[in-house]
Amino acid sequence: MPAGGSRTVALPARIDYLKTLRALSNLRPGAEIPYEAELNIIVNRPYLGEIVVPLVKSGELVLPELPGVDLPSVLGAVESE
């Protein structure tokens, strides 16, 4: 990565989906879920050694609500064809 530049870097991550589903089972659409992610990036600099760059990100995720479907209007559209 060039100095002063930027680049998207894909990092592997492990997610235990079963634990995640269990934790989210009591939540309803529209619920706000706080999160915090911590990551240490280790950069190996030639002749100078490693430097650790800590990153912390926190915020809230909102569970999306499912769109509603009005069955009578759908059936009416089918019948008029």
N, C-alpha and C positions, 0 to 999 in steps of 0.2 A: 504494500500500500504506500503510495507516495506521500511524502511529508505534506501536511496541509490538505491532503485529499480525503476522499471518503469512498467507502465501498460496502456493499451489503455482503455479510458473511453468514452463511448458513451454519448453524451449530446443532449437533444432535441433542435431543432432549428425551428423557424417559418420562412418560406419563402413565400412571396407574389408573386406567379408565374405570375399573370397577370401584376403586376408592372414590374417584371423582363423582361417579354416578350416585353412589351411596350418600356422599356429602351434599349433593345437589337435590336429592330426592324430596326433601321437605320445602324446597324453594318453589316459588310460583313465578310465572312470567311477569316481568316488570320489576322483580326483586333486584336490589343492588348488592353486589358481592364485593367486599373489599379484598384487595390482593396486595402482596408485596413480593417482589422478586429481587434476589441478591445474586450477583455474579462477579467473580474475580477473573480478570483477563491477565494472563501472564505473558509479557513481551520479553523475548530473549534478545538483548542488544549485544552485537559483537563487541568484544573486549570490555564491555561494561557490565555484563551479567543481566540478570532478570529484573524486571520491574513489574510490580503488581498494580493493576488498575482496577479498583473496586467500582462496581456500578450497582446502584440501587434504584428501583422503579416501583412506585406504588400508585394505587388509584382504585377505581371501582369499575366493575363490569356490570352491565345491566342485562339481565336475561331478556331476550327479545320475546315479544308477545306474538303468538300465532295469528295470522290474519283470519278474520271471520268470514264465513261463507253464508250467504243468505240463500238457503235452499229454495224457497218459493220463487225468487227471481231467476235462479238458474233453471228451474223446471219450466217457468214461463217462457224463457228464451228458447228452450228446446221445443216446446209445444208450438211456438209461432213459426218455426222453420218449415 
